[in-house]
Amino acid sequence: MRELEELRAKSGGIQFGAPGAGAGLASPSGGGQDDAVARLERAKAMFDKGLISDAEYGALKARIVNTL
C-alpha cells in the first residue's frame, strides 16, 4: 500500500478539493519566500492532521522548495 502511495505522490497528480483550491500548496504563485514558508506550514498542518500521507507531504515539500 505504501509503495502505491509513494508512486502516486511522485506522479505529481495531487489535487485537493475543487480546481484551484489547492493552488496555494501545489503551484508556485510568485509570492516569494514568505509565501513558500506559509505553503510549507499549511502542508505540514495537513500532514499532522492525517489529511495527506508521508509521501504526499514529501512531494509537496519538494515542489515548494524547488520554487525558491
N, C-alpha and C positions, 0 to 999 in steps of 0.2 A: 504494500500500500504506500509506504513512504517513497519508494522508488518512483511510483506513478506520480505522486505529488511533486517530487523534485523535477521530473521531466515536464510536468505541466507548468511549473513555475519558470523553468528555463525557456519554455517556448515563447514567453513574453505576452501571452494572451490573457493577462489578468485584467478583469474589469469588475468594478464594484458598483452595484446599483444601476441606475439609468445611465445612458450615454452622457458623458461629461461629468457625472457625479464623482468619479474617481480621478479626475484630471489633476487635482491638487497633489495626488500621490504619484500617479503613474507617468505624467508627462511634464517636461520642463516648461515653466511658464516665464522664464527670463527674469524672475524676481530677485535674483542674486543669492548670496549666501544665507541671508536671514530667511528667505523663502525655503531654501533647502533644509535648514535646521527645523523649521516648522513642519515640513513634509516628513522629515525623519521622525520627529516626535509623534506625529499622527500615525505613522506606520508602526512605531514601537507600541503605541497605545492599543492599536488594533491587534497586534501580536499578543500583548499581555492579556487582552480580553478573550483571546482564543478565536478571534474572528478570521485570522489568517494563519497558515501553517508556518513552520520554521523556514521551509524552502521558499515560500511566497515572500516572507519578510526579508530573507536574504536577497532575493531577486529585486524587490522594491528598493532596498537599501543600496544595492549596487547601481541600480538605474539612477537613483537620486544623486549618489556620489559622483557618478560619471558626468553629470550635468555641470559640475563645478569647474 
